[in-house]
Amino acid sequence: MMNYRGGPRGEPSAVLPPTAFVAFIQNHDQIGNRAFGDRLTAIASPEALRALAAVYLLLPQVPMLFMGEEWHASQPFPFFCDFEGELADAVRKGRRQEFARFPEFQAEAARERIPDPQADSTFASAKLDWADLENLEHRVWFDLYRRLLAKRREAIVPLLPGIGAHAATYEVLGPSAVAVRWRFRRGDEGGVLTLTANLSGAPVSGFQIDPGRTLWLEGRSNENGVGEPWSVRWSLANRT
């Protein structure tokens, strides 16, 4: 539950297990509501995107991929629609007016550069180019996502039935660094699934190496209590 526009929205969710939630790093609303529909690939570093993928694709929540994200699609996803008459004119005008409060779009000439949502060219620009998968750079990203999802299927999915509500504890290690531990039961045995992540470009102190086998390591290894920039470690420790 959260406060939004002066009133509470939603319902309490603490009693729900992780699998009741969807995790993602971008979606059609977030990207389509940007002025030019630019994806995370256009504004974030490869190191940051790899770290983010390593976090959310292995979370106990249900992961949701945005179209083409798995191969680092370069096509934008601008807002487009197919209306007619006065409604079409109102949407076109409103789309540009809503950006007037941003400094870079206060000039009318700047707002005119925002793609016309009614134009065929705007719709066409959002279409994926499947031939990109023949490009080495895109295949590297596709391979990363396939390996992460394979690791999820192998190591995370079997744990999900045993991770209930209130199973997680967390520790904030820095402005963009965290350690999260999920307790799970599997038959007569149990254990802890641990995520430690530094989602920033600077080292963060206060990290520790949790016991158990490493499921995934993204970025440089965290040693001597220091979380290296854009580093993610997943580990699994079985306990009776």
TASUL-V463046 format. One record per residue. N is the residue number from 1. RES is the residue in one small letter. SS is DSSP state (H for helix, E for strand, - for the rest). Layout:
# TASUL-V463046
{{N,RES,SS} {N,RES,SS}}
This chain:
# TASUL-V463046
{{1,m,-} {2,m,E} {3,n,E} {4,y,E} {5,r,-} {6,g,-} {7,g,E} {8,p,E} {9,r,E} {10,g,-} {11,e,-} {12,p,-} {13,s,-} {14,a,-} {15,v,-} {16,l,-} {17,p,-} {18,p,H} {19,t,H} {20,a,H} {21,f,-} {22,v,E} {23,a,E} {24,f,-} {25,i,-} {26,q,-} {27,n,-} {28,h,H} {29,d,H} {30,q,H} {31,i,H} {32,g,H} {33,n,-} {34,r,-} {35,a,-} {36,f,-} {37,g,-} {38,d,-} {39,r,-} {40,l,H} {41,t,H} {42,a,H} {43,i,-} {44,a,-} {45,s,-} {46,p,H} {47,e,H} {48,a,H} {49,l,H} {50,r,H} {51,a,H} {52,l,H} {53,a,H} {54,a,H} {55,v,H} {56,y,H} {57,l,-} {58,l,-} {59,l,-} {60,p,-} {61,q,-} {62,v,E} {63,p,E} {64,m,-} {65,l,-} {66,f,-} {67,m,-} {68,g,-} {69,e,H} {70,e,H} {71,w,H} {72,h,-} {73,a,-} {74,s,-} {75,q,-} {76,p,-} {77,f,-} {78,p,-} {79,f,-} {80,f,-} {81,c,-} {82,d,-} {83,f,-} {84,e,-} {85,g,H} {86,e,H} {87,l,H} {88,a,H} {89,d,H} {90,a,H} {91,v,H} {92,r,H} {93,k,H} {94,g,H} {95,r,H} {96,r,H} {97,q,H} {98,e,-} {99,f,-} {100,a,-} {101,r,-} {102,f,-} {103,p,H} {104,e,H} {105,f,H} {106,q,-} {107,a,-} {108,e,H} {109,a,H} {110,a,H} {111,r,H} {112,e,H} {113,r,-} {114,i,-} {115,p,-} {116,d,-} {117,p,-} {118,q,-} {119,a,-} {120,d,H} {121,s,H} {122,t,H} {123,f,H} {124,a,H} {125,s,H} {126,a,-} {127,k,-} {128,l,-} {129,d,-} {130,w,H} {131,a,H} {132,d,H} {133,l,H} {134,e,H} {135,n,-} {136,l,H} {137,e,H} {138,h,H} {139,r,H} {140,v,H} {141,w,H} {142,f,H} {143,d,H} {144,l,H} {145,y,H} {146,r,H} {147,r,H} {148,l,H} {149,l,H} {150,a,H} {151,k,H} {152,r,H} {153,r,H} {154,e,H} {155,a,H} {156,i,H} {157,v,H} {158,p,H} {159,l,H} {160,l,H} {161,p,H} {162,g,H} {163,i,-} {164,g,-} {165,a,-} {166,h,-} {167,a,-} {168,a,E} {169,t,E} {170,y,E} {171,e,E} {172,v,E} {173,l,E} {174,g,E} {175,p,-} {176,s,-} {177,a,E} {178,v,E} {179,a,E} {180,v,E} {181,r,E} {182,w,E} {183,r,E} {184,f,E} {185,r,E} {186,r,E} {187,g,-} {188,d,-} {189,e,E} {190,g,E} {191,g,E} {192,v,E} {193,l,E} {194,t,E} {195,l,E} {196,t,E} {197,a,E} {198,n,E} {199,l,-} {200,s,-} {201,g,-} {202,a,-} {203,p,-} {204,v,E} {205,s,E} {206,g,-} {207,f,-} {208,q,-} {209,i,-} {210,d,-} {211,p,-} {212,g,-} {213,r,E} {214,t,E} {215,l,E} {216,w,E} {217,l,E} {218,e,E} {219,g,-} {220,r,-} {221,s,-} {222,n,-} {223,e,E} {224,n,-} {225,g,-} {226,v,E} {227,g,E} {228,e,-} {229,p,-} {230,w,-} {231,s,E} {232,v,E} {233,r,E} {234,w,E} {235,s,E} {236,l,E} {237,a,E} {238,n,E} {239,r,E} {240,t,-}}
